[in-house]
Amino acid sequence: MSYVSEMTDEVIRNMHMIPAHSIDEAISMAKEQLGRDKVKITAIPDGVSVMIESFDY
């Protein structure tokens, strides 16, 4: 998952996401990772207020 934000790259990586510095960069990264010409985008307004919790199964 790529993340576009003003947060530092280190903070984004610590949240287990890949930093991108623009929407265009994030889209290019997704296309390359998935090997597709088109990708779906999820926008989360005020995303910094969303808490992410991960679990080991």
C-alpha distance matrix in Angstrom:
0.0 3.8 6.6 10.1 12.9 16.2 15.3 15.8 13.4 14.8 14.1 10.4 10.4 12.7 10.4 8.2 5.4 6.0 8.7 9.8 13.4 13.8 12.5 14.2 12.4 8.9 10.5 12.2 9.4 8.0 11.7 12.4 9.9 11.2 14.6 15.2 17.0 15.5 12.1 11.6 10.3 10.1 11.9 12.7 15.9 16.9 13.4 14.9 17.3 15.0 15.2 12.7 14.6 13.9 16.7 18.0 19.8
3.8 0.0 3.8 6.8 9.9 13.2 12.8 13.3 11.0 13.2 12.8 9.0 9.7 12.7 10.8 9.5 5.7 4.5 5.7 6.1 9.6 10.1 9.4 11.1 9.1 5.8 8.5 10.2 7.7 7.5 11.3 12.0 10.5 12.4 15.3 15.7 16.7 15.4 12.4 12.2 10.2 10.4 11.2 12.3 15.0 15.8 12.7 14.1 17.1 15.4 16.2 14.3 16.8 16.6 19.7 21.1 23.2
6.6 3.8 0.0 3.8 6.3 9.8 9.5 10.8 9.4 11.9 10.7 7.2 9.3 11.9 9.8 9.9 6.3 5.9 5.1 5.7 8.2 8.9 8.8 11.5 10.0 7.2 10.3 12.5 10.7 10.8 14.4 15.4 14.3 16.0 18.8 18.9 19.5 17.8 14.8 14.0 11.1 10.4 10.0 10.3 12.3 12.6 9.8 10.8 14.1 13.1 14.3 13.2 16.2 16.7 20.2 22.2 24.6
10.1 6.8 3.8 0.0 3.8 7.2 8.4 10.2 9.7 12.8 11.9 9.0 11.7 14.3 12.7 13.3 9.9 8.7 6.2 5.0 5.7 5.9 6.6 9.7 8.8 7.2 10.4 12.5 11.7 12.5 15.6 16.7 16.4 18.2 20.6 20.2 20.2 18.5 15.9 15.2 11.9 11.6 10.1 10.7 11.6 11.9 10.1 11.0 14.6 14.5 16.3 15.9 19.2 20.2 23.7 25.9 28.3
12.9 9.9 6.3 3.8 0.0 3.8 5.3 8.0 8.9 11.7 10.2 8.4 11.9 13.7 12.5 14.1 11.2 10.7 7.8 7.6 7.0 8.2 9.6 12.9 12.0 10.9 14.1 16.1 15.2 16.2 19.3 20.3 19.9 21.8 24.3 24.0 23.9 22.2 19.6 18.5 15.1 14.1 11.9 11.4 11.4 10.6 9.3 9.1 12.8 13.6 15.4 15.8 19.2 20.6 24.3 26.7 29.4
16.2 13.2 9.8 7.2 3.8 0.0 3.8 6.5 8.8 11.5 10.2 9.7 13.1 14.6 14.2 16.2 13.8 13.2 9.8 9.8 8.1 9.9 12.3 15.1 14.2 13.8 17.2 18.8 18.0 19.4 22.4 23.1 22.9 25.1 27.4 27.3 27.1 25.5 23.1 22.2 18.8 17.8 15.3 14.6 13.9 12.3 11.8 10.5 14.1 15.7 17.3 18.1 21.3 22.9 26.7 29.0 32.0
15.3 12.8 9.5 8.4 5.3 3.8 0.0 3.8 6.5 8.2 6.5 6.8 10.2 11.2 11.1 13.5 11.9 11.8 8.9 10.4 9.8 12.3 14.5 17.3 15.7 14.9 18.5 20.0 18.4 19.8 23.1 23.4 22.7 25.1 27.6 27.9 28.2 26.8 24.1 23.1 19.8 18.5 16.5 15.2 15.1 13.0 11.7 9.6 13.2 14.5 15.4 15.9 18.8 20.3 24.0 26.1 29.4
15.8 13.3 10.8 10.2 8.0 6.5 3.8 0.0 3.8 5.3 5.4 6.5 8.8 10.1 11.2 13.1 11.8 11.1 8.3 10.2 9.9 13.2 15.9 18.1 15.8 15.4 19.2 20.0 18.1 19.9 23.2 22.9 22.1 25.0 27.3 28.1 28.6 27.7 25.1 24.7 21.7 20.8 19.2 18.3 18.5 16.7 15.0 12.9 16.4 17.4 17.6 17.6 20.0 21.0 24.4 26.1 29.5
13.4 11.0 9.4 9.7 8.9 8.8 6.5 3.8 0.0 3.8 5.5 5.2 6.1 8.6 10.0 10.8 9.3 8.0 5.5 8.2 9.0 12.5 15.0 16.7 13.9 13.3 17.1 17.5 15.2 17.2 20.4 19.8 18.9 21.9 24.2 25.3 26.1 25.4 22.9 22.9 20.3 19.8 18.9 18.5 19.4 18.1 15.8 14.4 17.9 18.1 18.1 17.2 19.4 19.7 23.0 24.3 27.5
14.8 13.2 11.9 12.8 11.7 11.5 8.2 5.3 3.8 0.0 3.8 5.5 5.1 6.1 8.8 9.9 9.8 9.6 8.4 11.7 12.8 16.3 18.5 20.3 17.4 16.5 20.2 20.6 17.9 19.7 23.0 22.1 20.7 23.8 26.3 27.7 28.9 28.2 25.5 25.3 22.8 22.0 21.2 20.3 21.3 19.6 17.1 15.1 18.3 18.3 17.6 16.6 18.2 18.3 21.4 22.5 25.9
14.1 12.8 10.7 11.9 10.2 10.2 6.5 5.4 5.5 3.8 0.0 3.8 5.5 5.1 6.5 9.0 9.1 10.0 9.0 12.3 13.4 16.4 18.2 20.6 18.1 16.7 20.4 21.4 18.8 20.0 23.6 23.3 21.6 24.3 27.1 28.2 29.3 28.1 25.1 24.4 21.6 20.2 19.2 17.7 18.5 16.5 14.0 11.6 14.6 14.8 14.0 13.5 15.4 16.1 19.5 21.1 24.6
10.4 9.0 7.2 9.0 8.4 9.7 6.8 6.5 5.2 5.5 3.8 0.0 3.8 5.4 5.2 6.8 5.6 6.6 5.9 9.3 11.3 13.8 15.1 17.6 15.1 13.3 16.8 18.0 15.4 16.3 20.0 19.8 18.1 20.7 23.5 24.5 25.6 24.4 21.4 20.7 18.0 16.8 16.1 15.0 16.5 15.1 12.1 10.7 14.0 13.5 13.2 12.1 14.3 14.8 18.3 20.0 23.1
10.4 9.7 9.3 11.7 11.9 13.1 10.2 8.8 6.1 5.1 5.5 3.8 0.0 3.8 5.2 5.0 5.1 5.9 6.8 10.6 13.1 15.9 17.2 19.0 16.1 14.3 17.7 18.3 15.1 16.2 19.7 18.9 16.9 19.7 22.5 24.0 25.6 24.8 21.9 21.6 19.5 18.6 18.6 17.8 19.7 18.6 15.4 14.2 17.1 16.2 15.1 13.3 14.6 14.2 17.2 18.2 21.4
12.7 12.7 11.9 14.3 13.7 14.6 11.2 10.1 8.6 6.1 5.1 5.4 3.8 0.0 3.8 5.3 7.4 9.4 10.3 14.1 16.3 19.0 20.2 22.4 19.6 17.6 21.0 21.9 18.7 19.4 23.0 22.4 20.1 22.6 25.7 27.1 28.9 27.8 24.7 24.0 21.8 20.4 20.2 18.7 20.5 18.8 15.6 13.7 16.1 15.2 13.5 11.8 12.6 12.3 15.3 16.5 20.0
10.4 10.8 9.8 12.7 12.5 14.2 11.1 11.2 10.0 8.8 6.5 5.2 5.2 3.8 0.0 3.8 5.6 8.7 10.0 13.5 15.9 18.1 18.6 21.1 18.8 16.2 19.3 20.8 17.8 17.8 21.5 21.5 19.0 21.0 24.4 25.4 27.2 25.7 22.3 21.2 18.9 17.1 17.0 15.4 17.4 15.9 12.5 11.1 13.3 11.8 10.2 8.2 9.6 9.8 13.2 15.1 18.4
8.2 9.5 9.9 13.3 14.1 16.2 13.5 13.1 10.8 9.9 9.0 6.8 5.0 5.3 3.8 0.0 3.8 7.0 9.6 13.0 16.1 18.1 18.3 20.3 17.8 15.1 17.9 18.9 15.6 15.4 19.1 18.7 15.9 18.0 21.3 22.7 24.8 23.7 20.4 19.7 18.0 16.8 17.5 16.5 19.1 18.3 14.7 14.1 16.3 14.3 12.8 10.0 10.7 9.7 12.6 13.7 16.7
5.4 5.7 6.3 9.9 11.2 13.8 11.9 11.8 9.3 9.8 9.1 5.6 5.1 7.4 5.6 3.8 0.0 3.8 6.4 9.5 12.7 14.4 14.5 16.5 14.1 11.3 14.2 15.4 12.3 12.3 16.0 15.9 13.6 15.7 18.9 20.0 21.7 20.5 17.3 16.8 14.8 14.0 14.6 14.2 16.8 16.5 12.9 13.0 15.7 13.9 13.4 11.0 12.8 12.2 15.4 16.8 19.4
6.0 4.5 5.9 8.7 10.7 13.2 11.8 11.1 8.0 9.6 10.0 6.6 5.9 9.4 8.7 7.0 3.8 0.0 3.8 6.6 10.1 12.0 12.6 13.9 11.0 8.8 12.0 12.5 9.3 10.3 13.9 13.4 11.6 14.4 17.1 18.3 19.8 19.0 16.3 16.5 14.7 14.7 15.3 15.6 18.0 18.0 14.8 15.0 18.2 16.8 16.8 14.7 16.6 15.9 18.9 20.0 22.4
8.7 5.7 5.1 6.2 7.8 9.8 8.9 8.3 5.5 8.4 9.0 5.9 6.8 10.3 10.0 9.6 6.4 3.8 0.0 3.8 6.7 9.2 10.7 12.3 9.4 8.1 11.8 12.5 10.1 11.8 15.1 14.9 14.0 16.8 19.1 20.0 20.7 19.9 17.4 17.5 15.2 15.2 14.9 15.3 16.9 16.7 14.0 13.9 17.5 16.9 17.4 16.0 18.5 18.4 21.7 23.1 25.8
9.8 6.1 5.7 5.0 7.6 9.8 10.4 10.2 8.2 11.7 12.3 9.3 10.6 14.1 13.5 13.0 9.5 6.6 3.8 0.0 3.8 5.7 7.3 8.7 5.9 5.3 9.1 9.8 8.3 10.4 13.3 13.5 13.5 16.1 17.9 18.3 18.5 17.7 15.6 16.1 13.7 14.4 13.9 15.1 16.5 16.9 14.7 15.3 18.9 18.4 19.6 18.5 21.3 21.4 24.7 26.2 28.6
13.4 9.6 8.2 5.7 7.0 8.1 9.8 9.9 9.0 12.8 13.4 11.3 13.1 16.3 15.9 16.1 12.7 10.1 6.7 3.8 0.0 3.8 7.1 8.4 6.5 7.5 10.9 11.4 11.1 13.4 15.8 16.1 16.7 19.2 20.7 20.8 20.4 19.6 17.9 18.3 15.6 16.3 15.1 16.2 16.8 17.0 15.6 15.9 19.6 19.9 21.4 20.9 23.9 24.4 27.9 29.5 32.0
13.8 10.1 8.9 5.9 8.2 9.9 12.3 13.2 12.5 16.3 16.4 13.8 15.9 19.0 18.1 18.1 14.4 12.0 9.2 5.7 3.8 0.0 3.8 5.3 5.2 6.3 8.7 10.0 10.7 12.5 14.4 15.5 16.6 18.5 19.8 19.2 18.2 17.2 15.7 16.0 13.3 14.4 13.1 14.9 15.5 16.4 15.4 16.5 20.0 20.1 22.2 21.8 25.0 25.6 29.1 30.9 33.1
12.5 9.4 8.8 6.6 9.6 12.3 14.5 15.9 15.0 18.5 18.2 15.1 17.2 20.2 18.6 18.3 14.5 12.6 10.7 7.3 7.1 3.8 0.0 3.8 5.4 5.1 6.2 8.6 9.8 10.6 12.3 14.3 15.3 16.4 17.8 16.7 15.6 14.0 12.4 12.5 9.8 11.4 10.4 12.9 13.9 15.7 14.6 16.6 19.7 19.3 21.6 21.1 24.3 25.0 28.3 30.2 32.1
14.2 11.1 11.5 9.7 12.9 15.1 17.3 18.1 16.7 20.3 20.6 17.6 19.0 22.4 21.1 20.3 16.5 13.9 12.3 8.7 8.4 5.3 3.8 0.0 3.8 5.5 5.2 6.2 8.6 9.9 10.6 12.3 14.2 15.5 16.1 14.9 13.3 12.6 12.0 13.1 11.4 13.8 13.6 16.4 17.6 19.5 18.3 20.2 23.4 22.9 25.0 24.2 27.2 27.4 30.6 32.1 33.9
12.4 9.1 10.0 8.8 12.0 14.2 15.7 15.8 13.9 17.4 18.1 15.1 16.1 19.6 18.8 17.8 14.1 11.0 9.4 5.9 6.5 5.2 5.4 3.8 0.0 3.8 5.5 5.1 6.1 8.6 10.0 10.6 12.2 14.3 15.1 14.8 14.1 13.8 12.9 14.3 12.7 14.8 14.8 17.2 18.7 20.1 18.4 19.8 23.2 22.5 24.2 23.0 25.8 25.7 28.8 30.0 32.0
8.9 5.8 7.2 7.2 10.9 13.8 14.9 15.4 13.3 16.5 16.7 13.3 14.3 17.6 16.2 15.1 11.3 8.8 8.1 5.3 7.5 6.3 5.1 5.5 3.8 0.0 3.8 5.5 5.1 6.2 8.7 9.9 10.5 12.2 13.9 13.5 13.4 12.5 10.5 11.4 9.6 11.4 11.9 14.2 16.2 17.8 15.7 17.4 20.6 19.5 21.0 19.6 22.4 22.3 25.4 26.8 28.6
10.5 8.5 10.3 10.4 14.1 17.2 18.5 19.2 17.1 20.2 20.4 16.8 17.7 21.0 19.3 17.9 14.2 12.0 11.8 9.1 10.9 8.7 6.2 5.2 5.5 3.8 0.0 3.8 5.4 5.1 6.2 8.6 9.9 10.6 11.7 10.6 9.9 8.8 7.4 9.0 8.1 11.1 12.2 15.3 17.4 19.6 17.7 20.0 22.9 21.5 23.3 21.8 24.5 24.3 27.1 28.4 29.8
12.2 10.2 12.5 12.5 16.1 18.8 20.0 20.0 17.5 20.6 21.4 18.0 18.3 21.9 20.8 18.9 15.4 12.5 12.5 9.8 11.4 10.0 8.6 6.2 5.1 5.5 3.8 0.0 3.8 5.5 5.2 6.2 8.6 10.0 10.2 9.9 9.2 9.7 9.4 11.9 11.7 14.7 15.9 18.8 21.0 22.9 20.9 22.8 25.9 24.6 26.0 24.3 26.7 26.1 28.8 29.7 31.1
9.4 7.7 10.7 11.7 15.2 18.0 18.4 18.1 15.2 17.9 18.8 15.4 15.1 18.7 17.8 15.6 12.3 9.3 10.1 8.3 11.1 10.7 9.8 8.6 6.1 5.1 5.4 3.8 0.0 3.8 5.5 5.2 6.1 8.6 9.7 10.5 11.2 11.5 10.2 12.4 12.0 14.4 15.9 18.3 20.8 22.3 19.8 21.4 24.5 22.9 23.9 21.8 23.9 23.0 25.6 26.3 27.8
8.0 7.5 10.8 12.5 16.2 19.4 19.8 19.9 17.2 19.7 20.0 16.3 16.2 19.4 17.8 15.4 12.3 10.3 11.8 10.4 13.4 12.5 10.6 9.9 8.6 6.2 5.1 5.5 3.8 0.0 3.8 5.4 5.1 6.0 8.1 8.2 9.5 9.0 6.9 9.0 9.3 11.9 14.1 16.7 19.6 21.5 18.9 21.0 23.7 21.7 22.7 20.5 22.5 21.6 23.9 24.7 25.9
11.7 11.3 14.4 15.6 19.3 22.4 23.1 23.2 20.4 23.0 23.6 20.0 19.7 23.0 21.5 19.1 16.0 13.9 15.1 13.3 15.8 14.4 12.3 10.6 10.0 8.7 6.2 5.2 5.5 3.8 0.0 3.8 5.6 5.3 5.6 5.1 6.0 6.7 6.3 9.7 11.0 14.2 16.6 19.6 22.4 24.6 22.2 24.5 27.2 25.2 26.3 24.1 26.1 25.0 27.1 27.7 28.6
12.4 12.0 15.4 16.7 20.3 23.1 23.4 22.9 19.8 22.1 23.3 19.8 18.9 22.4 21.5 18.7 15.9 13.4 14.9 13.5 16.1 15.5 14.3 12.3 10.6 9.9 8.6 6.2 5.2 5.4 3.8 0.0 3.8 5.5 5.1 6.9 8.5 10.2 10.0 13.2 14.3 17.2 19.4 22.1 24.9 26.7 24.1 25.9 28.8 26.8 27.5 25.1 26.8 25.3 27.3 27.5 28.4
9.9 10.5 14.3 16.4 19.9 22.9 22.7 22.1 18.9 20.7 21.6 18.1 16.9 20.1 19.0 15.9 13.6 11.6 14.0 13.5 16.7 16.6 15.3 14.2 12.2 10.5 9.9 8.6 6.1 5.1 5.6 3.8 0.0 3.8 5.7 8.1 10.8 11.6 10.3 12.8 13.8 16.1 18.7 20.9 24.0 25.7 22.7 24.4 27.1 24.8 25.1 22.3 23.7 21.9 23.7 23.8 24.6
11.2 12.4 16.0 18.2 21.8 25.1 25.1 25.0 21.9 23.8 24.3 20.7 19.7 22.6 21.0 18.0 15.7 14.4 16.8 16.1 19.2 18.5 16.4 15.5 14.3 12.2 10.6 10.0 8.6 6.0 5.3 5.5 3.8 0.0 3.8 5.5 8.8 9.3 8.2 10.8 12.9 15.4 18.5 20.9 24.3 26.3 23.4 25.6 27.9 25.4 25.9 23.1 24.4 22.7 24.2 24.3 24.7
14.6 15.3 18.8 20.6 24.3 27.4 27.6 27.3 24.2 26.3 27.1 23.5 22.5 25.7 24.4 21.3 18.9 17.1 19.1 17.9 20.7 19.8 17.8 16.1 15.1 13.9 11.7 10.2 9.7 8.1 5.6 5.1 5.7 3.8 0.0 3.8 7.1 9.1 9.5 12.9 15.2 18.2 21.1 23.9 27.1 29.3 26.6 28.8 31.3 28.9 29.5 26.8 28.2 26.4 27.9 27.8 28.1
15.2 15.7 18.9 20.2 24.0 27.3 27.9 28.1 25.3 27.7 28.2 24.5 24.0 27.1 25.4 22.7 20.0 18.3 20.0 18.3 20.8 19.2 16.7 14.9 14.8 13.5 10.6 9.9 10.5 8.2 5.1 6.9 8.1 5.5 3.8 0.0 3.8 5.5 6.8 10.5 13.2 16.5 19.5 22.6 25.6 28.2 25.8 28.4 30.7 28.4 29.5 27.1 28.8 27.4 29.1 29.4 29.6
17.0 16.7 19.5 20.2 23.9 27.1 28.2 28.6 26.1 28.9 29.3 25.6 25.6 28.9 27.2 24.8 21.7 19.8 20.7 18.5 20.4 18.2 15.6 13.3 14.1 13.4 9.9 9.2 11.2 9.5 6.0 8.5 10.8 8.8 7.1 3.8 0.0 3.8 6.9 10.6 13.1 16.8 19.3 22.7 25.3 28.1 26.2 28.9 31.3 29.3 30.8 28.8 30.8 29.8 31.8 32.4 32.8
15.5 15.4 17.8 18.5 22.2 25.5 26.8 27.7 25.4 28.2 28.1 24.4 24.8 27.8 25.7 23.7 20.5 19.0 19.9 17.7 19.6 17.2 14.0 12.6 13.8 12.5 8.8 9.7 11.5 9.0 6.7 10.2 11.6 9.3 9.1 5.5 3.8 0.0 3.8 7.1 9.8 13.5 16.1 19.6 22.2 25.2 23.4 26.4 28.5 26.5 28.2 26.4 28.6 27.9 30.0 31.0 31.4
12.1 12.4 14.8 15.9 19.6 23.1 24.1 25.1 22.9 25.5 25.1 21.4 21.9 24.7 22.3 20.4 17.3 16.3 17.4 15.6 17.9 15.7 12.4 12.0 12.9 10.5 7.4 9.4 10.2 6.9 6.3 10.0 10.3 8.2 9.5 6.8 6.9 3.8 0.0 3.8 6.5 10.1 13.0 16.3 19.2 22.1 20.0 23.0 25.1 22.9 24.5 22.6 24.8 24.3 26.4 27.6 28.1
11.6 12.2 14.0 15.2 18.5 22.2 23.1 24.7 22.9 25.3 24.4 20.7 21.6 24.0 21.2 19.7 16.8 16.5 17.5 16.1 18.3 16.0 12.5 13.1 14.3 11.4 9.0 11.9 12.4 9.0 9.7 13.2 12.8 10.8 12.9 10.5 10.6 7.1 3.8 0.0 3.8 6.8 10.0 13.3 16.2 19.3 17.4 20.7 22.3 20.0 21.9 20.3 22.7 22.5 24.8 26.4 26.9
10.3 10.2 11.1 11.9 15.1 18.8 19.8 21.7 20.3 22.8 21.6 18.0 19.5 21.8 18.9 18.0 14.8 14.7 15.2 13.7 15.6 13.3 9.8 11.4 12.7 9.6 8.1 11.7 12.0 9.3 11.0 14.3 13.8 12.9 15.2 13.2 13.1 9.8 6.5 3.8 0.0 3.8 6.4 9.8 12.7 15.7 13.9 17.2 19.0 17.0 19.2 18.1 20.9 21.2 23.9 25.9 26.9
10.1 10.4 10.4 11.6 14.1 17.8 18.5 20.8 19.8 22.0 20.2 16.8 18.6 20.4 17.1 16.8 14.0 14.7 15.2 14.4 16.3 14.4 11.4 13.8 14.8 11.4 11.1 14.7 14.4 11.9 14.2 17.2 16.1 15.4 18.2 16.5 16.8 13.5 10.1 6.8 3.8 0.0 3.8 6.5 9.7 12.7 10.9 14.3 15.7 13.6 15.9 15.1 18.0 18.8 21.7 24.1 25.2
11.9 11.2 10.0 10.1 11.9 15.3 16.5 19.2 18.9 21.2 19.2 16.1 18.6 20.2 17.0 17.5 14.6 15.3 14.9 13.9 15.1 13.1 10.4 13.6 14.8 11.9 12.2 15.9 15.9 14.1 16.6 19.4 18.7 18.5 21.1 19.5 19.3 16.1 13.0 10.0 6.4 3.8 0.0 3.8 6.2 9.4 8.3 12.0 13.4 12.1 15.0 15.1 18.5 19.9 23.1 25.8 27.3
12.7 12.3 10.3 10.7 11.4 14.6 15.2 18.3 18.5 20.3 17.7 15.0 17.8 18.7 15.4 16.5 14.2 15.6 15.3 15.1 16.2 14.9 12.9 16.4 17.2 14.2 15.3 18.8 18.3 16.7 19.6 22.1 20.9 20.9 23.9 22.6 22.7 19.6 16.3 13.3 9.8 6.5 3.8 0.0 3.8 6.3 5.1 8.8 9.7 8.5 11.7 12.4 16.0 18.0 21.3 24.3 26.1
15.9 15.0 12.3 11.6 11.4 13.9 15.1 18.5 19.4 21.3 18.5 16.5 19.7 20.5 17.4 19.1 16.8 18.0 16.9 16.5 16.8 15.5 13.9 17.6 18.7 16.2 17.4 21.0 20.8 19.6 22.4 24.9 24.0 24.3 27.1 25.6 25.3 22.2 19.2 16.2 12.7 9.7 6.2 3.8 0.0 3.8 5.2 8.4 9.0 9.3 13.0 14.6 18.3 20.7 24.1 27.3 29.3
16.9 15.8 12.6 11.9 10.6 12.3 13.0 16.7 18.1 19.6 16.5 15.1 18.6 18.8 15.9 18.3 16.5 18.0 16.7 16.9 17.0 16.4 15.7 19.5 20.1 17.8 19.6 22.9 22.3 21.5 24.6 26.7 25.7 26.3 29.3 28.2 28.1 25.2 22.1 19.3 15.7 12.7 9.4 6.3 3.8 0.0 3.8 5.5 5.9 7.5 11.1 13.4 17.1 19.9 23.4 26.7 29.0
13.4 12.7 9.8 10.1 9.3 11.8 11.7 15.0 15.8 17.1 14.0 12.1 15.4 15.6 12.5 14.7 12.9 14.8 14.0 14.7 15.6 15.4 14.6 18.3 18.4 15.7 17.7 20.9 19.8 18.9 22.2 24.1 22.7 23.4 26.6 25.8 26.2 23.4 20.0 17.4 13.9 10.9 8.3 5.1 5.2 3.8 0.0 3.8 5.3 5.2 8.5 10.1 13.9 16.4 20.0 23.2 25.5
14.9 14.1 10.8 11.0 9.1 10.5 9.6 12.9 14.4 15.1 11.6 10.7 14.2 13.7 11.1 14.1 13.0 15.0 13.9 15.3 15.9 16.5 16.6 20.2 19.8 17.4 20.0 22.8 21.4 21.0 24.5 25.9 24.4 25.6 28.8 28.4 28.9 26.4 23.0 20.7 17.2 14.3 12.0 8.8 8.4 5.5 3.8 0.0 3.8 5.5 7.7 9.8 13.4 16.2 19.8 23.0 25.8
17.3 17.1 14.1 14.6 12.8 14.1 13.2 16.4 17.9 18.3 14.6 14.0 17.1 16.1 13.3 16.3 15.7 18.2 17.5 18.9 19.6 20.0 19.7 23.4 23.2 20.6 22.9 25.9 24.5 23.7 27.2 28.8 27.1 27.9 31.3 30.7 31.3 28.5 25.1 22.3 19.0 15.7 13.4 9.7 9.0 5.9 5.3 3.8 0.0 3.8 6.4 9.6 12.8 16.2 19.6 23.1 25.6
15.0 15.4 13.1 14.5 13.6 15.7 14.5 17.4 18.1 18.3 14.8 13.5 16.2 15.2 11.8 14.3 13.9 16.8 16.9 18.4 19.9 20.1 19.3 22.9 22.5 19.5 21.5 24.6 22.9 21.7 25.2 26.8 24.8 25.4 28.9 28.4 29.3 26.5 22.9 20.0 17.0 13.6 12.1 8.5 9.3 7.5 5.2 5.5 3.8 0.0 3.8 6.5 9.9 13.1 16.4 19.9 22.3
15.2 16.2 14.3 16.3 15.4 17.3 15.4 17.6 18.1 17.6 14.0 13.2 15.1 13.5 10.2 12.8 13.4 16.8 17.4 19.6 21.4 22.2 21.6 25.0 24.2 21.0 23.3 26.0 23.9 22.7 26.3 27.5 25.1 25.9 29.5 29.5 30.8 28.2 24.5 21.9 19.2 15.9 15.0 11.7 13.0 11.1 8.5 7.7 6.4 3.8 0.0 3.8 6.5 10.0 13.3 16.9 19.4
12.7 14.3 13.2 15.9 15.8 18.1 15.9 17.6 17.2 16.6 13.5 12.1 13.3 11.8 8.2 10.0 11.0 14.7 16.0 18.5 20.9 21.8 21.1 24.2 23.0 19.6 21.8 24.3 21.8 20.5 24.1 25.1 22.3 23.1 26.8 27.1 28.8 26.4 22.6 20.3 18.1 15.1 15.1 12.4 14.6 13.4 10.1 9.8 9.6 6.5 3.8 0.0 3.8 6.6 10.1 13.5 16.1
14.6 16.8 16.2 19.2 19.2 21.3 18.8 20.0 19.4 18.2 15.4 14.3 14.6 12.6 9.6 10.7 12.8 16.6 18.5 21.3 23.9 25.0 24.3 27.2 25.8 22.4 24.5 26.7 23.9 22.5 26.1 26.8 23.7 24.4 28.2 28.8 30.8 28.6 24.8 22.7 20.9 18.0 18.5 16.0 18.3 17.1 13.9 13.4 12.8 9.9 6.5 3.8 0.0 3.8 6.8 10.3 13.0
13.9 16.6 16.7 20.2 20.6 22.9 20.3 21.0 19.7 18.3 16.1 14.8 14.2 12.3 9.8 9.7 12.2 15.9 18.4 21.4 24.4 25.6 25.0 27.4 25.7 22.3 24.3 26.1 23.0 21.6 25.0 25.3 21.9 22.7 26.4 27.4 29.8 27.9 24.3 22.5 21.2 18.8 19.9 18.0 20.7 19.9 16.4 16.2 16.2 13.1 10.0 6.6 3.8 0.0 3.8 6.9 9.7
16.7 19.7 20.2 23.7 24.3 26.7 24.0 24.4 23.0 21.4 19.5 18.3 17.2 15.3 13.2 12.6 15.4 18.9 21.7 24.7 27.9 29.1 28.3 30.6 28.8 25.4 27.1 28.8 25.6 23.9 27.1 27.3 23.7 24.2 27.9 29.1 31.8 30.0 26.4 24.8 23.9 21.7 23.1 21.3 24.1 23.4 20.0 19.8 19.6 16.4 13.3 10.1 6.8 3.8 0.0 3.8 6.3
18.0 21.1 22.2 25.9 26.7 29.0 26.1 26.1 24.3 22.5 21.1 20.0 18.2 16.5 15.1 13.7 16.8 20.0 23.1 26.2 29.5 30.9 30.2 32.1 30.0 26.8 28.4 29.7 26.3 24.7 27.7 27.5 23.8 24.3 27.8 29.4 32.4 31.0 27.6 26.4 25.9 24.1 25.8 24.3 27.3 26.7 23.2 23.0 23.1 19.9 16.9 13.5 10.3 6.9 3.8 0.0 3.8
19.8 23.2 24.6 28.3 29.4 32.0 29.4 29.5 27.5 25.9 24.6 23.1 21.4 20.0 18.4 16.7 19.4 22.4 25.8 28.6 32.0 33.1 32.1 33.9 32.0 28.6 29.8 31.1 27.8 25.9 28.6 28.4 24.6 24.7 28.1 29.6 32.8 31.4 28.1 26.9 26.9 25.2 27.3 26.1 29.3 29.0 25.5 25.8 25.6 22.3 19.4 16.1 13.0 9.7 6.3 3.8 0.0
